[in-house]
Amino acid sequence: MNFTTWTTAPTIRKVVCTHADAAKYVVTDVLTPGKEYAVKNETDEFIFIVDNSGKVGGYYKTYFE
């Protein structure tokens, strides 16, 4: 899937953010615990979602259930 079309691509599934406590990165500005997000693409380690900024971002799967 081409990354330039992820914002208009159909949603694969929905995930709920469980926490925004990151050791290395600041994700508290773009993820809200308890909020449901639309998954646009997924790999073994990352989930690509439409975050609070309205853009598609890639995050570790450990933030979601």
C-alpha positions as CSV (number, residue, x, y, z in Angstrom):
1,M,0.0,0.0,0.0
2,N,1.4,3.4,-1.0
3,F,1.8,5.6,2.1
4,T,0.5,8.7,0.2
5,T,-3.0,7.3,0.1
6,W,-3.2,6.2,3.7
7,T,-5.3,9.1,4.8
8,T,-8.0,8.3,2.3
9,A,-7.7,4.5,2.5
10,P,-10.5,2.5,4.2
11,T,-10.0,1.7,7.9
12,I,-8.7,-1.8,8.5
13,R,-10.0,-1.9,12.1
14,K,-10.2,0.2,15.3
15,V,-7.9,0.1,18.3
16,V,-8.0,1.7,21.7
17,C,-5.0,3.5,23.2
18,T,-4.1,2.0,26.6
19,H,-1.3,4.4,27.6
20,A,0.9,7.2,26.3
21,D,3.9,6.6,28.6
22,A,6.9,6.4,26.2
23,A,10.5,6.0,27.3
24,K,12.1,7.7,24.3
25,Y,9.5,9.7,22.5
26,V,6.9,12.3,23.3
27,V,3.5,10.7,22.3
28,T,1.3,12.4,24.9
29,D,0.6,15.2,22.4
30,V,-0.8,12.9,19.7
31,L,-2.2,10.0,21.6
32,T,-5.0,10.0,24.3
33,P,-5.4,7.0,26.5
34,G,-8.9,5.5,26.2
35,K,-9.5,7.0,22.8
36,E,-10.3,4.8,19.8
37,Y,-8.2,5.3,16.6
38,A,-8.7,4.1,13.0
39,V,-5.9,1.8,11.8
40,K,-4.8,2.5,8.2
41,N,-1.9,0.1,7.9
42,E,-0.1,-2.4,10.2
43,T,3.2,-4.2,10.3
44,D,4.7,-6.7,12.8
45,E,5.9,-4.0,15.1
46,F,4.0,-0.8,14.2
47,I,0.4,0.4,13.8
48,F,-0.2,3.3,11.5
49,I,-3.2,5.3,12.7
50,V,-4.8,8.7,12.2
51,D,-3.7,10.4,15.5
52,N,-4.9,13.6,17.3
53,S,-3.1,15.8,14.8
54,G,-5.2,14.5,12.0
55,K,-2.2,12.9,10.2
56,V,-1.2,9.3,9.8
57,G,1.5,8.3,12.3
58,G,3.3,5.1,13.1
59,Y,3.4,3.9,16.7
60,Y,4.5,0.7,18.5
61,K,1.7,-1.8,19.1
62,T,2.4,-1.7,22.9
63,Y,0.4,1.6,23.1
64,F,-2.9,-0.2,21.9
65,E,-5.1,-3.1,22.7
